[in-house]
Amino acid sequence: MGYELFAFAIVVALMSIYVYNNERRMGEMFYKLDQTAQLQQVLHFVDTKFAEIEKKTETKLQEADNRHKLTTDHLQKKIDDITKL
């Protein structure tokens, strides 16, 4: 009976070590998963901001092109008016 109790104690100790190691590994995996989720949120935020900045830059460039075209058209019209005289 003493040997059986000793064998059961060893089995229980080994099982507890196994469970402890699994819990530790799962904790590490959850930590890495949480870090990955946070990084994905940051990347999404950066992508969104980049898209906003790109859109604003595109709008500003189009506005500048339109102003340049208006100025060029206006100058061309003045040149045409002067040459008609």
PyMOL Python script that loads the backbone (N, CA, C, O; Angstrom):
from pymol import cmd

cmd.read_pdbstr("""\
ATOM      1  N   MET A   1       0.819  -1.194   0.000  1.00  0.00           N
ATOM      2  CA  MET A   1       0.000   0.000   0.000  1.00  0.00           C
ATOM      3  C   MET A   1       0.857   1.250   0.000  1.00  0.00           C
ATOM      4  O   MET A   1       0.474   2.248  -0.610  1.00  0.00           O
ATOM      5  N   GLY A   2       2.002   1.231   0.661  1.00  0.00           N
ATOM      6  CA  GLY A   2       2.883   2.380   0.743  1.00  0.00           C
ATOM      7  C   GLY A   2       3.472   2.740  -0.615  1.00  0.00           C
ATOM      8  O   GLY A   2       3.623   3.913  -0.959  1.00  0.00           O
ATOM      9  N   TYR A   3       3.809   1.674  -1.393  1.00  0.00           N
ATOM     10  CA  TYR A   3       4.378   1.931  -2.711  1.00  0.00           C
ATOM     11  C   TYR A   3       3.336   2.523  -3.662  1.00  0.00           C
ATOM     12  O   TYR A   3       3.663   3.384  -4.479  1.00  0.00           O
ATOM     13  N   GLU A   4       2.098   2.071  -3.563  1.00  0.00           N
ATOM     14  CA  GLU A   4       1.038   2.601  -4.415  1.00  0.00           C
ATOM     15  C   GLU A   4       0.805   4.080  -4.131  1.00  0.00           C
ATOM     16  O   GLU A   4       0.650   4.883  -5.051  1.00  0.00           O
ATOM     17  N   LEU A   5       0.781   4.425  -2.864  1.00  0.00           N
ATOM     18  CA  LEU A   5       0.587   5.819  -2.475  1.00  0.00           C
ATOM     19  C   LEU A   5       1.747   6.673  -2.978  1.00  0.00           C
ATOM     20  O   LEU A   5       1.543   7.786  -3.464  1.00  0.00           O
ATOM     21  N   PHE A   6       2.956   6.150  -2.859  1.00  0.00           N
ATOM     22  CA  PHE A   6       4.138   6.863  -3.346  1.00  0.00           C
ATOM     23  C   PHE A   6       4.072   7.023  -4.872  1.00  0.00           C
ATOM     24  O   PHE A   6       4.415   8.085  -5.391  1.00  0.00           O
ATOM     25  N   ALA A   7       3.639   5.992  -5.589  1.00  0.00           N
ATOM     26  CA  ALA A   7       3.526   6.050  -7.049  1.00  0.00           C
ATOM     27  C   ALA A   7       2.458   7.067  -7.459  1.00  0.00           C
ATOM     28  O   ALA A   7       2.665   7.843  -8.391  1.00  0.00           O
ATOM     29  N   PHE A   8       1.309   7.062  -6.759  1.00  0.00           N
ATOM     30  CA  PHE A   8       0.260   8.049  -7.049  1.00  0.00           C
ATOM     31  C   PHE A   8       0.753   9.469  -6.787  1.00  0.00           C
ATOM     32  O   PHE A   8       0.427  10.391  -7.535  1.00  0.00           O
ATOM     33  N   ALA A   9       1.536   9.644  -5.728  1.00  0.00           N
ATOM     34  CA  ALA A   9       2.073  10.971  -5.407  1.00  0.00           C
ATOM     35  C   ALA A   9       3.005  11.441  -6.522  1.00  0.00           C
ATOM     36  O   ALA A   9       2.985  12.612  -6.901  1.00  0.00           O
ATOM     37  N   ILE A  10       3.812  10.534  -7.038  1.00  0.00           N
ATOM     38  CA  ILE A  10       4.719  10.889  -8.138  1.00  0.00           C
ATOM     39  C   ILE A  10       3.913  11.243  -9.384  1.00  0.00           C
ATOM     40  O   ILE A  10       4.233  12.219 -10.062  1.00  0.00           O
ATOM     41  N   VAL A  11       2.874  10.469  -9.698  1.00  0.00           N
ATOM     42  CA  VAL A  11       2.033  10.746 -10.865  1.00  0.00           C
ATOM     43  C   VAL A  11       1.364  12.107 -10.719  1.00  0.00           C
ATOM     44  O   VAL A  11       1.333  12.891 -11.667  1.00  0.00           O
ATOM     45  N   VAL A  12       0.829  12.388  -9.531  1.00  0.00           N
ATOM     46  CA  VAL A  12       0.176  13.679  -9.298  1.00  0.00           C
ATOM     47  C   VAL A  12       1.186  14.810  -9.424  1.00  0.00           C
ATOM     48  O   VAL A  12       0.869  15.854  -9.993  1.00  0.00           O
ATOM     49  N   ALA A  13       2.388  14.625  -8.907  1.00  0.00           N
ATOM     50  CA  ALA A  13       3.421  15.665  -9.010  1.00  0.00           C
ATOM     51  C   ALA A  13       3.791  15.907 -10.472  1.00  0.00           C
ATOM     52  O   ALA A  13       3.926  17.057 -10.890  1.00  0.00           O
ATOM     53  N   LEU A  14       3.954  14.851 -11.243  1.00  0.00           N
ATOM     54  CA  LEU A  14       4.294  15.001 -12.660  1.00  0.00           C
ATOM     55  C   LEU A  14       3.160  15.674 -13.426  1.00  0.00           C
ATOM     56  O   LEU A  14       3.405  16.509 -14.297  1.00  0.00           O
ATOM     57  N   MET A  15       1.922  15.311 -13.104  1.00  0.00           N
ATOM     58  CA  MET A  15       0.782  15.943 -13.769  1.00  0.00           C
ATOM     59  C   MET A  15       0.707  17.425 -13.422  1.00  0.00           C
ATOM     60  O   MET A  15       0.396  18.247 -14.283  1.00  0.00           O
ATOM     61  N   SER A  16       0.987  17.770 -12.175  1.00  0.00           N
ATOM     62  CA  SER A  16       0.944  19.189 -11.791  1.00  0.00           C
ATOM     63  C   SER A  16       2.049  19.975 -12.491  1.00  0.00           C
ATOM     64  O   SER A  16       1.843  21.127 -12.874  1.00  0.00           O
ATOM     65  N   ILE A  17       3.212  19.364 -12.660  1.00  0.00           N
ATOM     66  CA  ILE A  17       4.294  20.030 -13.402  1.00  0.00           C
ATOM     67  C   ILE A  17       3.871  20.236 -14.853  1.00  0.00           C
ATOM     68  O   ILE A  17       4.104  21.302 -15.424  1.00  0.00           O
ATOM     69  N   TYR A  18       3.246  19.216 -15.455  1.00  0.00           N
ATOM     70  CA  TYR A  18       2.769  19.311 -16.834  1.00  0.00           C
ATOM     71  C   TYR A  18       1.726  20.422 -16.969  1.00  0.00           C
ATOM     72  O   TYR A  18       1.794  21.232 -17.892  1.00  0.00           O
ATOM     73  N   VAL A  19       0.764  20.456 -16.046  1.00  0.00           N
ATOM     74  CA  VAL A  19      -0.277  21.482 -16.085  1.00  0.00           C
ATOM     75  C   VAL A  19       0.337  22.861 -15.897  1.00  0.00           C
ATOM     76  O   VAL A  19      -0.039  23.805 -16.592  1.00  0.00           O
ATOM     77  N   TYR A  20       1.283  22.990 -14.962  1.00  0.00           N
ATOM     78  CA  TYR A  20       1.935  24.282 -14.723  1.00  0.00           C
ATOM     79  C   TYR A  20       2.640  24.764 -15.988  1.00  0.00           C
ATOM     80  O   TYR A  20       2.513  25.930 -16.364  1.00  0.00           O
ATOM     81  N   ASN A  21       3.377  23.880 -16.642  1.00  0.00           N
ATOM     82  CA  ASN A  21       4.089  24.263 -17.868  1.00  0.00           C
ATOM     83  C   ASN A  21       3.117  24.657 -18.972  1.00  0.00           C
ATOM     84  O   ASN A  21       3.365  25.621 -19.698  1.00  0.00           O
ATOM     85  N   ASN A  22       2.020  23.929 -19.108  1.00  0.00           N
ATOM     86  CA  ASN A  22       1.018  24.282 -20.120  1.00  0.00           C
ATOM     87  C   ASN A  22       0.394  25.636 -19.824  1.00  0.00           C
ATOM     88  O   ASN A  22       0.213  26.444 -20.735  1.00  0.00           O
ATOM     89  N   GLU A  23       0.063  25.895 -18.569  1.00  0.00           N
ATOM     90  CA  GLU A  23      -0.516  27.189 -18.193  1.00  0.00           C
ATOM     91  C   GLU A  23       0.468  28.325 -18.479  1.00  0.00           C
ATOM     92  O   GLU A  23       0.077  29.388 -18.961  1.00  0.00           O
ATOM     93  N   ARG A  24       1.738  28.092 -18.180  1.00  0.00           N
ATOM     94  CA  ARG A  24       2.760  29.114 -18.441  1.00  0.00           C
ATOM     95  C   ARG A  24       2.869  29.392 -19.935  1.00  0.00           C
ATOM     96  O   ARG A  24       2.936  30.550 -20.349  1.00  0.00           O
ATOM     97  N   ARG A  25       2.887  28.330 -20.750  1.00  0.00           N
ATOM     98  CA  ARG A  25       2.961  28.509 -22.202  1.00  0.00           C
ATOM     99  C   ARG A  25       1.720  29.211 -22.741  1.00  0.00           C
ATOM    100  O   ARG A  25       1.817  30.061 -23.627  1.00  0.00           O
ATOM    101  N   MET A  26       0.565  28.859 -22.211  1.00  0.00           N
ATOM    102  CA  MET A  26      -0.664  29.513 -22.659  1.00  0.00           C
ATOM    103  C   MET A  26      -0.642  30.993 -22.288  1.00  0.00           C
ATOM    104  O   MET A  26      -1.089  31.839 -23.062  1.00  0.00           O
ATOM    105  N   GLY A  27      -0.121  31.303 -21.098  1.00  0.00           N
ATOM    106  CA  GLY A  27       0.005  32.704 -20.697  1.00  0.00           C
ATOM    107  C   GLY A  27       0.904  33.472 -21.650  1.00  0.00           C
ATOM    108  O   GLY A  27       0.591  34.600 -22.031  1.00  0.00           O
ATOM    109  N   GLU A  28       2.022  32.866 -22.035  1.00  0.00           N
ATOM    110  CA  GLU A  28       2.928  33.509 -22.990  1.00  0.00           C
ATOM    111  C   GLU A  28       2.244  33.705 -24.339  1.00  0.00           C
ATOM    112  O   GLU A  28       2.409  34.745 -24.978  1.00  0.00           O
ATOM    113  N   MET A  29       1.475  32.706 -24.771  1.00  0.00           N
ATOM    114  CA  MET A  29       0.775  32.817 -26.059  1.00  0.00           C
ATOM    115  C   MET A  29      -0.278  33.920 -26.012  1.00  0.00           C
ATOM    116  O   MET A  29      -0.416  34.689 -26.963  1.00  0.00           O
ATOM    117  N   PHE A  30      -1.021  33.998 -24.908  1.00  0.00           N
ATOM    118  CA  PHE A  30      -2.023  35.053 -24.785  1.00  0.00           C
ATOM    119  C   PHE A  30      -1.366  36.426 -24.772  1.00  0.00           C
ATOM    120  O   PHE A  30      -1.902  37.380 -25.336  1.00  0.00           O
ATOM    121  N   TYR A  31      -0.200  36.528 -24.126  1.00  0.00           N
ATOM    122  CA  TYR A  31       0.528  37.798 -24.102  1.00  0.00           C
ATOM    123  C   TYR A  31       0.948  38.191 -25.517  1.00  0.00           C
ATOM    124  O   TYR A  31       0.779  39.340 -25.924  1.00  0.00           O
ATOM    125  N   LYS A  32       1.494  37.235 -26.262  1.00  0.00           N
ATOM    126  CA  LYS A  32       1.906  37.514 -27.643  1.00  0.00           C
ATOM    127  C   LYS A  32       0.704  37.858 -28.514  1.00  0.00           C
ATOM    128  O   LYS A  32       0.783  38.746 -29.364  1.00  0.00           O
ATOM    129  N   LEU A  33      -0.403  37.161 -28.305  1.00  0.00           N
ATOM    130  CA  LEU A  33      -1.617  37.442 -29.057  1.00  0.00           C
ATOM    131  C   LEU A  33      -2.124  38.849 -28.758  1.00  0.00           C
ATOM    132  O   LEU A  33      -2.564  39.563 -29.659  1.00  0.00           O
ATOM    133  N   ASP A  34      -2.059  39.240 -27.488  1.00  0.00           N
ATOM    134  CA  ASP A  34      -2.485  40.583 -27.099  1.00  0.00           C
ATOM    135  C   ASP A  34      -1.581  41.633 -27.741  1.00  0.00           C
ATOM    136  O   ASP A  34      -2.063  42.657 -28.226  1.00  0.00           O
ATOM    137  N   GLN A  35      -0.274  41.381 -27.743  1.00  0.00           N
ATOM    138  CA  GLN A  35       0.658  42.310 -28.389  1.00  0.00           C
ATOM    139  C   GLN A  35       0.359  42.415 -29.881  1.00  0.00           C
ATOM    140  O   GLN A  35       0.392  43.508 -30.447  1.00  0.00           O
ATOM    141  N   THR A  36       0.071  41.291 -30.515  1.00  0.00           N
ATOM    142  CA  THR A  36      -0.243  41.291 -31.941  1.00  0.00           C
ATOM    143  C   THR A  36      -1.504  42.099 -32.215  1.00  0.00           C
ATOM    144  O   THR A  36      -1.563  42.859 -33.182  1.00  0.00           O
ATOM    145  N   ALA A  37      -2.510  41.934 -31.365  1.00  0.00           N
ATOM    146  CA  ALA A  37      -3.755  42.690 -31.537  1.00  0.00           C
ATOM    147  C   ALA A  37      -3.498  44.185 -31.375  1.00  0.00           C
ATOM    148  O   ALA A  37      -4.048  44.997 -32.120  1.00  0.00           O
ATOM    149  N   GLN A  38      -2.666  44.547 -30.405  1.00  0.00           N
ATOM    150  CA  GLN A  38      -2.340  45.963 -30.212  1.00  0.00           C
ATOM    151  C   GLN A  38      -1.587  46.508 -31.420  1.00  0.00           C
ATOM    152  O   GLN A  38      -1.852  47.624 -31.866  1.00  0.00           O
ATOM    153  N   LEU A  39      -0.659  45.731 -31.945  1.00  0.00           N
ATOM    154  CA  LEU A  39       0.086  46.171 -33.128  1.00  0.00           C
ATOM    155  C   LEU A  39      -0.834  46.317 -34.334  1.00  0.00           C
ATOM    156  O   LEU A  39      -0.659  47.230 -35.140  1.00  0.00           O
ATOM    157  N   GLN A  40      -1.803  45.433 -34.463  1.00  0.00           N
ATOM    158  CA  GLN A  40      -2.759  45.554 -35.560  1.00  0.00           C
ATOM    159  C   GLN A  40      -3.582  46.826 -35.424  1.00  0.00           C
ATOM    160  O   GLN A  40      -3.873  47.483 -36.424  1.00  0.00           O
ATOM    161  N   GLN A  41      -3.962  47.183 -34.201  1.00  0.00           N
ATOM    162  CA  GLN A  41      -4.711  48.419 -33.986  1.00  0.00           C
ATOM    163  C   GLN A  41      -3.864  49.626 -34.362  1.00  0.00           C
ATOM    164  O   GLN A  41      -4.352  50.562 -34.995  1.00  0.00           O
ATOM    165  N   VAL A  42      -2.589  49.599 -33.968  1.00  0.00           N
ATOM    166  CA  VAL A  42      -1.695  50.710 -34.300  1.00  0.00           C
ATOM    167  C   VAL A  42      -1.517  50.805 -35.811  1.00  0.00           C
ATOM    168  O   VAL A  42      -1.571  51.898 -36.375  1.00  0.00           O
ATOM    169  N   LEU A  43      -1.308  49.674 -36.467  1.00  0.00           N
ATOM    170  CA  LEU A  43      -1.141  49.681 -37.921  1.00  0.00           C
ATOM    171  C   LEU A  43      -2.396  50.180 -38.624  1.00  0.00           C
ATOM    172  O   LEU A  43      -2.305  50.911 -39.611  1.00  0.00           O
ATOM    173  N   HIS A  44      -3.555  49.796 -38.131  1.00  0.00           N
ATOM    174  CA  HIS A  44      -4.806  50.282 -38.717  1.00  0.00           C
ATOM    175  C   HIS A  44      -4.910  51.793 -38.542  1.00  0.00           C
ATOM    176  O   HIS A  44      -5.311  52.499 -39.468  1.00  0.00           O
ATOM    177  N   PHE A  45      -4.553  52.292 -37.362  1.00  0.00           N
ATOM    178  CA  PHE A  45      -4.587  53.731 -37.101  1.00  0.00           C
ATOM    179  C   PHE A  45      -3.631  54.465 -38.040  1.00  0.00           C
ATOM    180  O   PHE A  45      -3.987  55.490 -38.621  1.00  0.00           O
ATOM    181  N   VAL A  46      -2.418  53.935 -38.186  1.00  0.00           N
ATOM    182  CA  VAL A  46      -1.421  54.563 -39.061  1.00  0.00           C
ATOM    183  C   VAL A  46      -1.898  54.537 -40.511  1.00  0.00           C
ATOM    184  O   VAL A  46      -1.765  55.532 -41.224  1.00  0.00           O
ATOM    185  N   ASP A  47      -2.452  53.412 -40.952  1.00  0.00           N
ATOM    186  CA  ASP A  47      -2.971  53.326 -42.322  1.00  0.00           C
ATOM    187  C   ASP A  47      -4.088  54.335 -42.555  1.00  0.00           C
ATOM    188  O   ASP A  47      -4.147  54.974 -43.606  1.00  0.00           O
ATOM    189  N   THR A  48      -4.974  54.477 -41.569  1.00  0.00           N
ATOM    190  CA  THR A  48      -6.080  55.428 -41.692  1.00  0.00           C
ATOM    191  C   THR A  48      -5.554  56.849 -41.789  1.00  0.00           C
ATOM    192  O   THR A  48      -5.986  57.620 -42.647  1.00  0.00           O
ATOM    193  N   LYS A  49      -4.621  57.197 -40.910  1.00  0.00           N
ATOM    194  CA  LYS A  49      -4.047  58.549 -40.936  1.00  0.00           C
ATOM    195  C   LYS A  49      -3.303  58.793 -42.241  1.00  0.00           C
ATOM    196  O   LYS A  49      -3.400  59.875 -42.820  1.00  0.00           O
ATOM    197  N   PHE A  50      -2.562  57.792 -42.707  1.00  0.00           N
ATOM    198  CA  PHE A  50      -1.833  57.936 -43.961  1.00  0.00           C
ATOM    199  C   PHE A  50      -2.800  58.184 -45.113  1.00  0.00           C
ATOM    200  O   PHE A  50      -2.547  59.032 -45.969  1.00  0.00           O
ATOM    201  N   ALA A  51      -3.905  57.446 -45.136  1.00  0.00           N
ATOM    202  CA  ALA A  51      -4.901  57.634 -46.198  1.00  0.00           C
ATOM    203  C   ALA A  51      -5.505  59.036 -46.129  1.00  0.00           C
ATOM    204  O   ALA A  51      -5.722  59.669 -47.162  1.00  0.00           O
ATOM    205  N   GLU A  52      -5.777  59.526 -44.905  1.00  0.00           N
ATOM    206  CA  GLU A  52      -6.318  60.878 -44.758  1.00  0.00           C
ATOM    207  C   GLU A  52      -5.330  61.920 -45.272  1.00  0.00           C
ATOM    208  O   GLU A  52      -5.706  62.835 -46.005  1.00  0.00           O
ATOM    209  N   ILE A  53      -4.070  61.775 -44.885  1.00  0.00           N
ATOM    210  CA  ILE A  53      -3.038  62.730 -45.308  1.00  0.00           C
ATOM    211  C   ILE A  53      -2.869  62.674 -46.822  1.00  0.00           C
ATOM    212  O   ILE A  53      -2.738  63.710 -47.475  1.00  0.00           O
ATOM    213  N   GLU A  54      -2.870  61.463 -47.379  1.00  0.00           N
ATOM    214  CA  GLU A  54      -2.725  61.308 -48.826  1.00  0.00           C
ATOM    215  C   GLU A  54      -3.888  61.977 -49.560  1.00  0.00           C
ATOM    216  O   GLU A  54      -3.687  62.629 -50.585  1.00  0.00           O
ATOM    217  N   LYS A  55      -5.098  61.814 -49.036  1.00  0.00           N
ATOM    218  CA  LYS A  55      -6.274  62.422 -49.657  1.00  0.00           C
ATOM    219  C   LYS A  55      -6.198  63.945 -49.576  1.00  0.00           C
ATOM    220  O   LYS A  55      -6.505  64.634 -50.549  1.00  0.00           O
ATOM    221  N   LYS A  56      -5.789  64.475 -48.418  1.00  0.00           N
ATOM    222  CA  LYS A  56      -5.663  65.930 -48.271  1.00  0.00           C
ATOM    223  C   LYS A  56      -4.586  66.473 -49.202  1.00  0.00           C
ATOM    224  O   LYS A  56      -4.757  67.531 -49.808  1.00  0.00           O
ATOM    225  N   THR A  57      -3.486  65.753 -49.313  1.00  0.00           N
ATOM    226  CA  THR A  57      -2.409  66.177 -50.200  1.00  0.00           C
ATOM    227  C   THR A  57      -2.889  66.189 -51.646  1.00  0.00           C
ATOM    228  O   THR A  57      -2.602  67.122 -52.396  1.00  0.00           O
ATOM    229  N   GLU A  58      -3.615  65.157 -52.028  1.00  0.00           N
ATOM    230  CA  GLU A  58      -4.163  65.091 -53.393  1.00  0.00           C
ATOM    231  C   GLU A  58      -5.097  66.271 -53.655  1.00  0.00           C
ATOM    232  O   GLU A  58      -5.047  66.885 -54.721  1.00  0.00           O
ATOM    233  N   THR A  59      -5.948  66.584 -52.679  1.00  0.00           N
ATOM    234  CA  THR A  59      -6.877  67.706 -52.822  1.00  0.00           C
ATOM    235  C   THR A  59      -6.115  69.014 -52.965  1.00  0.00           C
ATOM    236  O   THR A  59      -6.440  69.836 -53.822  1.00  0.00           O
ATOM    237  N   LYS A  60      -5.102  69.207 -52.126  1.00  0.00           N
ATOM    238  CA  LYS A  60      -4.306  70.442 -52.190  1.00  0.00           C
ATOM    239  C   LYS A  60      -3.597  70.557 -53.534  1.00  0.00           C
ATOM    240  O   LYS A  60      -3.542  71.641 -54.115  1.00  0.00           O
ATOM    241  N   LEU A  61      -3.056  69.451 -54.033  1.00  0.00           N
ATOM    242  CA  LEU A  61      -2.384  69.483 -55.331  1.00  0.00           C
ATOM    243  C   LEU A  61      -3.365  69.814 -56.455  1.00  0.00           C
ATOM    244  O   LEU A  61      -3.032  70.568 -57.369  1.00  0.00           O
ATOM    245  N   GLN A  62      -4.565  69.255 -56.387  1.00  0.00           N
ATOM    246  CA  GLN A  62      -5.571  69.569 -57.402  1.00  0.00           C
ATOM    247  C   GLN A  62      -5.971  71.039 -57.335  1.00  0.00           C
ATOM    248  O   GLN A  62      -6.147  71.688 -58.367  1.00  0.00           O
ATOM    249  N   GLU A  63      -6.113  71.565 -56.113  1.00  0.00           N
ATOM    250  CA  GLU A  63      -6.449  72.981 -55.966  1.00  0.00           C
ATOM    251  C   GLU A  63      -5.338  73.856 -56.537  1.00  0.00           C
ATOM    252  O   GLU A  63      -5.606  74.849 -57.213  1.00  0.00           O
ATOM    253  N   ALA A  64      -4.086  73.480 -56.260  1.00  0.00           N
ATOM    254  CA  ALA A  64      -2.959  74.250 -56.784  1.00  0.00           C
ATOM    255  C   ALA A  64      -2.926  74.179 -58.310  1.00  0.00           C
ATOM    256  O   ALA A  64      -2.665  75.184 -58.971  1.00  0.00           O
ATOM    257  N   ASP A  65      -3.185  73.008 -58.866  1.00  0.00           N
ATOM    258  CA  ASP A  65      -3.228  72.867 -60.327  1.00  0.00           C
ATOM    259  C   ASP A  65      -4.344  73.711 -60.928  1.00  0.00           C
ATOM    260  O   ASP A  65      -4.158  74.341 -61.969  1.00  0.00           O
ATOM    261  N   ASN A  66      -5.497  73.723 -60.277  1.00  0.00           N
ATOM    262  CA  ASN A  66      -6.620  74.530 -60.770  1.00  0.00           C
ATOM    263  C   ASN A  66      -6.284  76.019 -60.725  1.00  0.00           C
ATOM    264  O   ASN A  66      -6.591  76.753 -61.664  1.00  0.00           O
ATOM    265  N   ARG A  67      -5.653  76.469 -59.632  1.00  0.00           N
ATOM    266  CA  ARG A  67      -5.257  77.879 -59.549  1.00  0.00           C
ATOM    267  C   ARG A  67      -4.240  78.218 -60.625  1.00  0.00           C
ATOM    268  O   ARG A  67      -4.311  79.276 -61.250  1.00  0.00           O
ATOM    269  N   HIS A  68      -3.297  77.316 -60.836  1.00  0.00           N
ATOM    270  CA  HIS A  68      -2.281  77.533 -61.862  1.00  0.00           C
ATOM    271  C   HIS A  68      -2.939  77.600 -63.242  1.00  0.00           C
ATOM    272  O   HIS A  68      -2.585  78.445 -64.065  1.00  0.00           O
ATOM    273  N   LYS A  69      -3.888  76.714 -63.485  1.00  0.00           N
ATOM    274  CA  LYS A  69      -4.575  76.704 -64.773  1.00  0.00           C
ATOM    275  C   LYS A  69      -5.368  77.994 -64.962  1.00  0.00           C
ATOM    276  O   LYS A  69      -5.358  78.574 -66.048  1.00  0.00           O
ATOM    277  N   LEU A  70      -6.062  78.451 -63.904  1.00  0.00           N
ATOM    278  CA  LEU A  70      -6.815  79.699 -64.001  1.00  0.00           C
ATOM    279  C   LEU A  70      -5.887  80.872 -64.278  1.00  0.00           C
ATOM    280  O   LEU A  70      -6.189  81.739 -65.099  1.00  0.00           O
ATOM    281  N   THR A  71      -4.753  80.889 -63.583  1.00  0.00           N
ATOM    282  CA  THR A  71      -3.789  81.969 -63.802  1.00  0.00           C
ATOM    283  C   THR A  71      -3.243  81.904 -65.221  1.00  0.00           C
ATOM    284  O   THR A  71      -3.137  82.931 -65.892  1.00  0.00           O
ATOM    285  N   THR A  72      -2.900  80.721 -65.678  1.00  0.00           N
ATOM    286  CA  THR A  72      -2.378  80.549 -67.034  1.00  0.00           C
ATOM    287  C   THR A  72      -3.426  80.953 -68.068  1.00  0.00           C
ATOM    288  O   THR A  72      -3.112  81.644 -69.036  1.00  0.00           O
ATOM    289  N   ASP A  73      -4.666  80.522 -67.862  1.00  0.00           N
ATOM    290  CA  ASP A  73      -5.744  80.891 -68.791  1.00  0.00           C
ATOM    291  C   ASP A  73      -5.968  82.398 -68.796  1.00  0.00           C
ATOM    292  O   ASP A  73      -6.172  83.005 -69.847  1.00  0.00           O
ATOM    293  N   HIS A  74      -5.927  82.988 -67.614  1.00  0.00           N
ATOM    294  CA  HIS A  74      -6.126  84.433 -67.509  1.00  0.00           C
ATOM    295  C   HIS A  74      -5.002  85.188 -68.236  1.00  0.00           C
ATOM    296  O   HIS A  74      -5.259  86.140 -68.972  1.00  0.00           O
ATOM    297  N   LEU A  75      -3.759  84.749 -68.018  1.00  0.00           N
ATOM    298  CA  LEU A  75      -2.629  85.394 -68.697  1.00  0.00           C
ATOM    299  C   LEU A  75      -2.713  85.191 -70.206  1.00  0.00           C
ATOM    300  O   LEU A  75      -2.426  86.111 -70.971  1.00  0.00           O
ATOM    301  N   GLN A  76      -3.100  84.011 -70.633  1.00  0.00           N
ATOM    302  CA  GLN A  76      -3.220  83.751 -72.066  1.00  0.00           C
ATOM    303  C   GLN A  76      -4.294  84.645 -72.675  1.00  0.00           C
ATOM    304  O   GLN A  76      -4.128  85.152 -73.785  1.00  0.00           O
ATOM    305  N   LYS A  77      -5.383  84.837 -71.959  1.00  0.00           N
ATOM    306  CA  LYS A  77      -6.453  85.706 -72.446  1.00  0.00           C
ATOM    307  C   LYS A  77      -5.959  87.143 -72.570  1.00  0.00           C
ATOM    308  O   LYS A  77      -6.268  87.826 -73.547  1.00  0.00           O
ATOM    309  N   LYS A  78      -5.190  87.605 -71.580  1.00  0.00           N
ATOM    310  CA  LYS A  78      -4.649  88.968 -71.650  1.00  0.00           C
ATOM    311  C   LYS A  78      -3.694  89.104 -72.828  1.00  0.00           C
ATOM    312  O   LYS A  78      -3.702  90.113 -73.534  1.00  0.00           O
ATOM    313  N   ILE A  79      -2.867  88.072 -73.033  1.00  0.00           N
ATOM    314  CA  ILE A  79      -1.933  88.107 -74.162  1.00  0.00           C
ATOM    315  C   ILE A  79      -2.712  88.152 -75.472  1.00  0.00           C
ATOM    316  O   ILE A  79      -2.358  88.904 -76.380  1.00  0.00           O
ATOM    317  N   ASP A  80      -3.756  87.360 -75.570  1.00  0.00           N
ATOM    318  CA  ASP A  80      -4.591  87.360 -76.782  1.00  0.00           C
ATOM    319  C   ASP A  80      -5.247  88.721 -76.995  1.00  0.00           C
ATOM    320  O   ASP A  80      -5.325  89.208 -78.123  1.00  0.00           O
ATOM    321  N   ASP A  81      -5.720  89.334 -75.907  1.00  0.00           N
ATOM    322  CA  ASP A  81      -6.339  90.658 -76.011  1.00  0.00           C
ATOM    323  C   ASP A  81      -5.328  91.700 -76.481  1.00  0.00           C
ATOM    324  O   ASP A  81      -5.647  92.562 -77.300  1.00  0.00           O
ATOM    325  N   ILE A  82      -4.108  91.612 -75.957  1.00  0.00           N
ATOM    326  CA  ILE A  82      -3.075  92.580 -76.332  1.00  0.00           C
ATOM    327  C   ILE A  82      -2.679  92.386 -77.792  1.00  0.00           C
ATOM    328  O   ILE A  82      -2.485  93.362 -78.517  1.00  0.00           O
ATOM    329  N   THR A  83      -2.558  91.142 -78.224  1.00  0.00           N
ATOM    330  CA  THR A  83      -2.147  90.891 -79.609  1.00  0.00           C
ATOM    331  C   THR A  83      -3.231  91.287 -80.603  1.00  0.00           C
ATOM    332  O   THR A  83      -2.929  91.573 -81.761  1.00  0.00           O
ATOM    333  N   LYS A  84      -4.489  91.306 -80.168  1.00  0.00           N
ATOM    334  CA  LYS A  84      -5.575  91.727 -81.054  1.00  0.00           C
ATOM    335  C   LYS A  84      -5.530  93.230 -81.295  1.00  0.00           C
ATOM    336  O   LYS A  84      -5.976  93.710 -82.337  1.00  0.00           O
ATOM    337  N   LEU A  85      -4.999  93.960 -80.344  1.00  0.00           N
ATOM    338  CA  LEU A  85      -4.939  95.411 -80.503  1.00  0.00           C
ATOM    339  C   LEU A  85      -3.916  95.748 -81.527  1.00  0.00           C
ATOM    340  O   LEU A  85      -3.700  96.924 -81.820  1.00  0.00           O
TER     341      LEU A  85
END
""", "prot")
cmd.dss("prot")
cmd.show_as("cartoon", "prot")
cmd.util.cbc("prot")
cmd.orient("prot")
